Amino acid sequence: MISDMKNSAVPLCARALFLAQLLASFLFSPALGQNDGSGVVVATYNISAPQGSQAELQCHSQRMVWTQDRLKDRQRVVHWDLLRSGPDHAMERVIDMFSAGDQRIYNGYNQGRINMSKTAFKDGNFSLVIKDVAMSDKGIYSCNLHHHYCHLYESIKVQLNVTRSARKERRFWDGQKAVFVVLVGGTVALPCVNRRPIWTEGNSQEDQQQVVHWDRQPPGVRHDRADRLIDLYASGERRHYGPLFVQQKMNISATAFSQGDFSLTISDIQPLDQGLYSCHLHHHYCGLHERRIFQLTVMPPVPQIPQEPTDEPQYLPNEEPNTNMVDVPPHVINVILPEQRNHFLQQLGYILAILLLLALVVLAIILLTCHRKRQGLDFDPRKVESPPLPTVTYVGHTSCVKKECERSITDVKSSNQEETKLDYKNNLLKEAEMSKLCSPKAIDLDREMEKPSWK
């Protein structure tokens, strides 16, 4: 049985490559994108456990949950849809058919002119035949294959154009889909061929199609020489390998295929148990092959701290331990559920918006401060220049007294009359006291200042 299973796994590798993209969307584990012939490596884990303890290597897959396929005629279905090329681009269902062979046509106008082969799910030919082609039939047709049990979906698109000229009939590939140009009133078969066994073969022995097995690689041993530990089929058949003590300490739950939990439990872990463990999940009917790798490391045993014996409580006289008891409320366990990713992104957006607002406020404060400092420098009182004070020149030589007096009289006439008159009198008096020789001239100047011309 094992040899037949391994031989059948080789041609199914092509299906596993197609399913690799679908597996990434259904599984929560990070895909490593590796394929080594034994299945797609979904994830790897590093696990450490103390010596003597019990470890559980968790291997989950909801797609491997086993349910009897009593309605297999409703599990596989094909339907053709038409996307019209009009202004509204309406999509309508044309025909569908289940694996039982029953066809359902949605538009009464197409009765008798549109059909599919009743043996489509046996020979894999799901082509759509259209008789008496009309101009209203043009558009993009899509052939959709669904497998509800295996959660598979495939789609093929074909474009149909209708012409009235026989010379324009042709078929070509536009880079994305096949294009058929058909004459009005003719017959056309839009191709949709898929002969993969998952669409053409029924599931007569489902219990032998699903199997899980665990392998172990000791340190330094290659994968192709790994030791088989256990096999478990969906029918309940179980096979253990290796020595008896290994069979007794490693096991899988009997409800693995009903719950999708294929975890391996290892009891009384010892240093010889460390190595590389791999969980292989095979669903031959659906073409599903997955592999999960666990690196188990055995740590030293955890020392147990001895507990000191405690004395019994001493009760007071006439006091029984069962009297005056206070009811202790039940313990409450708080369960914190992880937040969804969308909620986390929303909270992160709020935080970033607040930080941006604070940055804008700080920038505005800095700009206002710089503007105030610049205005203060423009109006610095230290830079204001005071007008020069008037200076008075005293001439000590007697021969220049008359010439200086005439120059002073000319300056006095161009200034304020009253202030200049007072200042000029003071200057003349000082010059008269400084020089006795100038006293007659000062008297003449005094008389000259009393003339009406100063009024």
Secondary structure, DSSP 8 states (H G I E B T S, - for coil): -HHHHHHHHTTTHHHHHHHHHHHHHH--S----EE-SS-EEEEEEEEEEETTS-EEE--B-GGG-----TTGGGTEEEEEEEE--SSS--EEEEEEEETT--EEES-GGGTTTEEE-TTHHHH-B--EEE-S--GGG-EEEEEEEEETTTTEEEEEEEEEEEES-GGG-EEEE-SSSEEEEEETT--EEE--B---HHHH---S-GGGTEEEEEEEE-TT--GGG-EEEEEEETTS-EEE-S-HHHHHHEEE-TTHHHHTB--EEE-S--GGG-EEEEEEEEETTTTEEEEEEEEEEEE-----------------TT--TTSS----------------HHHHHHHHHHHHHHHHHHHHHHHHHHHHHHHHHHHHHHT-GGG--------------GGGHHHHHHHHHHHHHTS-HHHHHHHHHHHHHHHHHH-GGGHHHHHHHHHHHTSGGG-
